[in-house]
Each structure stands twice: as C-alpha cells, then as structure tokens.
Amino acid sequence: MLRRSNPWLFLLLIAHPLIAQEGQAVPDSLARADSLARPDSLTPADSLAPPVSRPAPARAALVEAGAPSGYDVSPHGYRGLDVGHLNRVDGWAPSVGLTLLPVRPNALPTLDITAGVRTNRLDEPWGRLAASQIFAGLDRFQLAAEIYRDTRTPDGWKVGARENDLWVFLTRTDLRNYYDAAGVRLAASSSDLRPWGLTLALQSEHNESVDQDPFFTLTTLFGDDEDFRPNPSVLDGRVTSASLDARFVTASSQSPALRVAGWNLGAGLERAWQGLGGDVSFWRGTLHVRRYTRLAERHWLNARVYVTGPVLGTDDLPPQRFTYLGGPGSLPGFDTLELAGDRGVLGTVEYTFQLPSTSWSTPVFLLWQLEVFSNVGNAVDEGDRTRLYSDLHWDAGVGVSGVTVLGYLGLFLAQRLSDLDAPSSGPRVLFRLQRAF
C-alpha cells in the first residue's frame, strides 16, 4: 500500500525561498556582492541547500560586567519547524531546530541543533548537533564539530536539495542516490575572506544501505503508481577517513545579474584507513575546475572539468564514493544517473547571451538569458577503467534561464549526441532551480 504524505507539506515547501544555489565555496567579499546562495552545512558531501527565511531572533543574552554575552536564538523555518526535504527513501523529512548565535561575535561557538522524522521510516528519526567557532585573532580560522544521524547523498555537488524536492514531487523522478550515515566530523578551515582556502577534516561514520519506497506524489493523482528506480546499495560498515580540501575562487556566477569573471578551482584528497578504525581503506582524489569568461557586455563563455576516482595505488572505491552521471546537473541528455562507477569525468562548455527585457518576459523573468551548452563525460568501475576516456558520452542543449521573484529558474531542452541506439534517446525537457556550475 502506498504511504501518503499530506499535500500541505508541499505547500510549505514551495513557500521556502527557491534561491539559486551553487556547489562551491565563495569568499565573503564575493558573497556580499552576490548573496543569492550560501552553504548551510558543515559536510561537503551534503547538498548545499538555499538559505531559509527566518524570523527575527529572540534575544536570550546574559549580561556580565556590563558587556553583553550569551546567545541569540534563531529558530529554523517557521517557529522552529522546517518542512525538510523529500526523497524516495525518506519520504518527507520535517524537523524542528534552532541556531544559537553568540551575541558577541567570536566570543562563543555557534551552535545548531536539529531533530526530525522520516515519514517513510518513522522508526528511524534523524538529528544533528553542530558547533563552529571562528577565531578572528587568527585571521578567521574556524573549527567545527558535528555529530549526526542522517541520510547522505554522493550527488549534492550537481543537484541541490530544494531542486530535487520539486523533481520528486512534480515528476516522481529522484535525481539523487542515498545511504544512511551516523557519525562524527571535526574540521579546521582557513579564512573565508581570501580567494584561497584549506579545510582539513576527520570523519568517522557508519554507513548502511537504504531501499526506495513508493509514496504519494503529484503524479499519483493522475494514476501514476510506478515505483521509483532502485536505490543502489553501499558497502555497509564504518568508514573512517581524513580529507584535505583546497579552493581558489576569483569568480561568482550564481546569478545572471551579478556575475564576476574568473576561476573557481577545487581539489580534494581523502584517505580512509582501516588502521583508523574503519572497515575499508582507500585514497580518493577530486578535481573541479570552473572558468567564467565575459566575452562582451551580454556574452559569456563558461567551462567546467570535473574528475574524480581512486588514486595513489587504490584499485577501487566503495559504492558510497561512486560518481553518478546523467540527468540534470551532469549529462542532461541521458537518463537520470544512467552512468555509474568509482571513476568519473565530466566536461561542460556553456555560452550565454543576456536577452533584452520585454513587456511579456518581465512578468516571468526579471532578467533572462539564452543558454547553449554541451557536456561530455563517463563513469566506469574497476573492470572498465580503460573505457573512462575512450568511450565518452556526449549531449547538447539549449534553453532560457534567469532571475524570477523566487530566484533562479532555467528551462532547457537536451539531446544526447552519442548512444543514439538506446531505448530512450531523447530529447529531454528539464527545469533547473540552480545553475549547472
């Protein structure tokens, strides 16, 4: 029997600001110039969800020796209630939570407390307790700690959480894969005021596979009771690892209105080791290079290269570290997450032209642009490693995107240029609530 979720939850969901989001770290100097997106999670593997409208914080400060101290209390969502997210393994995941912000900046750590239920797994509630401290005297050096029991995804780098919510509810298509994770994470980060930065993190978590489960979505009203695609299993057990992530950011492309030409470079190295108490050992490397170039006043040419896989003698990775390509965010001309493997490569070239505003376009797009793009990529496992670059998959597409009253919106048509003998060769229509890169 289908488990039905209340449609009012979806109304709460779309009431949240659907602001454009970008899977990248942006220095404060750039973020102030383009504040349409901001990470709100301590874990890089998580999706970077858009900021949520919050009521004015209630003052809960103490007074010591005439100087204010203590915390301001900022509830999540509406009076502490957040509708959460929607996916095919959890269903709806509403939560309650609050953030404690120190009255004197840098005097105390910021604390964030969240607890919620998973409507498809009521016997497995989730929660998170996070603390972070910025030390201004050390040029904004930051320490962060987190303990959690949550649902993780390896696909947050290309598909945002709010965007995935709407795809699940409106089209019954989940753009992500999932696994259960319960553990702790400690991280130290350099200043976010400079274009470059480093983050060193230690993480130990227990992973478990989860199955998809049918439930009510909008398409169910029209007789669509088809189950979701299977959720891939992971290597059950403990993964204990250390990771080093580096970034160099001189660009911002989160909004068509407030873009800055330049580079966005990210590189990461993760070492999991059984000697640290885990059940698996591996080295994994990731490189993400993005370049944004302004050709003329209304013309931009942007490019991306993403490469990830085992390194330093490691033969293969556990499935929770796999790369999945296909669908919005990677190869939109192909089926959702059609390609999978522990080695992945993706390249994108995008041309954009800012369109003139008209009387009929302004009610929809406050500012809009034409986009023409092409993607090439592949993902393979250990046995097919020689095919990573010799058997690449291509697609191309066109569409319009821009700024609406709710944030970024893009409408596109994508067609695969290779694998044309596949049963579902396109073309495909898709929408985006965040830029591709």
Disulfide bonds with the S-S distance in Angstrom:
none
